[in-house]
Amino acid sequence: MKYTAIIAAILALMLISCAPAQQAPAVSAAPAAQAAPAAQAAQPAEPSVPGPTPVQTAPVPTVSKQLQTLLAKADQKVKSYKYLDFVIPTKQQPDTVFVKGTKMKIKLYEYDPYVVDTYFDTVYLDTATKSIVGRCESRQRCIWPKGDNTKKDFTELNFDTYRFKTPYEWVKTVPVTATIIGPELFDNRQTTKIEYEEGGKLVQMWIDDTYGVPRAVRVVPSSGQELNYKFNDVYFNTLTDADVTPPAI
């Protein structure tokens, strides 16, 4: 028995010495601190784009009721007209002008002396086709022992030489910004004086109160010669087509 107990004790010691030693629980290391992300390279600032510039609309000038009514009369009341045309100081002697629609007849002032072979005393114009023809209509001045100019057409004429603004065309140039100065009497007709600036020139106009076309126009440049256009002895709405059409030869 005694040996048996000793042998059991020895075997127990051997078993204890052969058993694996228990390892202490591993202590997890604290996680390494994450490296801070590399600083991003500084980006250049984008240029600022200006916003759309507000469009400033200029105020639309308004025409006075009085001026609007006055200017409208030319279209309402004028069908044809005849007048003496002066341009002072460049044309002291007047031509007689007949206007109906786009047709014009100009009875030229009779200057003396004149060359009978090439003489004509009247021109007919069509402002729509820009055509012109000259005629000699005064039998006293156009017929002589060796010839008769009343049977000729003078076609070699420059249209622009005889083309000029009529009273109706002058009134169509009046801007809505024109200023009314007031009433004035001109050539025994009641008119309204207006004025405005155009191309650095002062334009003054005396407009017939009944028919709405000017009786006179004054153009005063900032420098240079002043021009005065006068339309005298005006007769309205008395012409026929025959008055502005060259007669058959």
Secondary structure, DSSP 8 states (H G I E B T S, - for coil): -HHHHHHHHHHHHHHHHHS---------------------------------------------HHHHHHHHHHHHH-SEEEEEEEEETTEEEEEEEEEETTEEEEE----SS--GGG---EEEEETTTTEEEEE---HHHHEETTEEGGG--B----HHHH----HHHHHTT--TT-EEEEEEEETTEEEEEEEEEETTEEEEEEEETTT-SEEEEEEEESSS--EEEEEEEEEES---GGGGS----
